Structures are given as structure tokens and as C-alpha cells.
Amino acid sequence: MINEKELLNLIQTSIKSKKKITLKSNSDNTDGWDSLGQLSILTSLDKKLNGKTSKLSSLATADSIVKILKILKSKRFLK
């Protein structure tokens, strides 16, 4: 399980963004959130959740914090 604050920190660390990650962050308005950044987010998230997210193909195309949160909530990975 992960909470919202942990998720925001994980994404910020994964993409090495100097800009604070918020609920409004997405791949269009966040430097570092490109295809490699997306892969880094997925890898970090999968490590944090002990491999449980690797089968969630919808996460691969989730290009915003809101979309990632919705997917994690629907699968009950979010506190």
C-alpha cells in the first residue's frame, strides 16, 4: 500500500524533477516526465508495491498524477 504523499514523492524522485509534483502534474507540464521518466515511475512503483503493479497495463499509459491515483485506488493499492 502507498498513500498519496508517498506517491507524489516517489514520482518526483523517479523523474528527478526539481519542480514540486502535485495533483496537477502530468507528462505535459512536468520536466523529466517523458517516456524514460514514465518507465522510471513504473519501475519505482512496482518496487514499492512488491511487484503487484507490473501486470497493470493501464499504468503504462497513465500520464498524470490523477490517472495514476485512480488506477491505484481501483486496485486498492492506495491507502
N, C-alpha and C positions, 0 to 999 in steps of 0.2 A: 504494500500500500504506500501511496505517496500523497502528500497534501499539496494544495495549490502553491504555497510559498516554496516548497521543495522543488516543485516542477519548474517554477519560474527561475530559480537559482540553477537548476540542472541545465536548463536551456541556455541561460546566459553563459555558464561555464563551457558548455558543449560548443557553442559557436564563437566563443571568446569575444563577445560583444562588449564594447566599452559603454554602450548605451544601456540604460536600465530596461530590462524586459518587463513588460506589463501585460495586462489582459488585451490591450490594443495592438500588441506586437504581432507582426506576421512577416512572411518572407519578402513582401514588397517594401516594408518600411524599416527593416532591421538589417544592418550591415552584418555580413557573415552568414546570414541565413540563405545560402544558395544550395545547390544540390549536395555539395560536400557537407555543408552545415546540417542539412536535413539528415544525412546519413549519420553524422556525429550525434545528433539529437536522438535518433532511433537506437543507436548503439548504447548510449548512456542510459536511456530509459529502460532498455532491455536488461542491462546490468543491474540497475536499481531495483527492478521488479523480478529479478531472478529468472530471466528468460521467458517470462509469461507474455511479453508483448510481441515476440518475434513472429507469431502467427497472425497478427492483426494487420492485414494488408492495407486497411483503411488509414493506418497511421503513416504509411509511406507517402500518402498524398495530402496529409493534413498540413496545410501551410500557414496555420495561425494558432495562437495560444487557445483561442476559443474552440477551434475544431479538435485540437488535441485533448482539451479538458472534456469535451462532450464524449469523445471516444472512450477515454479512461473512466468517466462516470458510468457510461453504459455497460462497461465490462466490470464495474465495481473494483477498479484499481485505485480509485481516488478516495481519500479519507474525507 
